[in-house]
Amino acid sequence: MKISGRQEPVCAVGVSGDGKLVTTVPSERFHELLQDTLRGPDLAKLPFYPEFIPKRVAALSDRLPTMPDSDRVAWDPVLMTTLSACVLQQRFGL
């Protein structure tokens, strides 16, 4: 999913059962962006992630829709940081 040229927001923010904000809401378009980006070639191009990370990130993102809210909240910063690094790689070739 490409985000350039879109006018509506891509990031979906939900509230978990314990009241914490979580951005990896599985039924939203943001989840699609997360899946597409983390499975794309840019994660493997990042020099500071070991080569086994893309497979582990893909496995983790496969589990997101069935994860309890508490687990999704715990993984949210890790996935958002990885997603940000991938977008920086796409845009600026870092």
N, C-alpha and C positions, 0 to 999 in steps of 0.2 A: 504494500500500500504506500503510495507516495503522498506526502502531505503538502507539497507545493501546490499552490493554486486553490486550495480549499478555503472556504469562507466560514464553515461551521467548525466548532472546536473538535479536536481529535481526542484530547485527554479526558478520560472519564474518571471522575472521583466519586467514590462511594464511601459509605460509612459501615464499618464492620459492626458485629454484634456488641462489642465492648466500647463502641463510640469512637474508635480511631479511624482516621481517614485512610483510605487505601485507593491507589490508582489502578491496580490491576484487576478491575472488575471484569469478570470473564464474559459477560454478555454485551460488552460495549465495543465500539470501533477501535478504541485504544488497545484492546487486547489483540485485535487483528494487526494493528501496527506493530505492537510488541512482538508478536509471533513472526511476522514477515521480516522484521529487521533482525531479530536475534537468530533467525535461521538463514539469513542472507550471507553473502561472502565477506561482509565488512568485519564481522566479529573475528574471523580467522586472520584477517589482515592486521589486526591490532598486535603490535609487538610485545605488549606487556601482559597478554593472556597466554598461558600455555596452550599447546595444540589440542589437548583433551577438553578444554573448556567448552567449545561450541557444542559438542555432543551432550555434555552435562547440562548446559543451559537449555538446550532443546528438550531434554528429558524433564527438567524442572518446569519449563513452560507448558509442557503437555499435562502436567499435574495441576496446574493453576485452577482450571474450572471445577475440579472436585476437592480442592483444598479447603479446609476450614478457614474461616475469616482470620483467626489468630495466626495461622501459618502464612497466609497470604500477606498479612501485615508485616510479618517478620521478614519475608523475602522481598518485599516491595523496594526497600532502599538498594538492595543488591541488583535487582533487575533494572531499576531506573538508572543507576550508575552505568550499568553495562549498555543499556539502550542509549544513554547520552554519549558514551564513547563511540558507539557505532554510528550515530548520527554525525558526530564530529568527523569521524573517518570518511563518511559519505560526502560531507560538504567540503571538508578542507584537506582530505587526504593525509591525515596525521599519521 
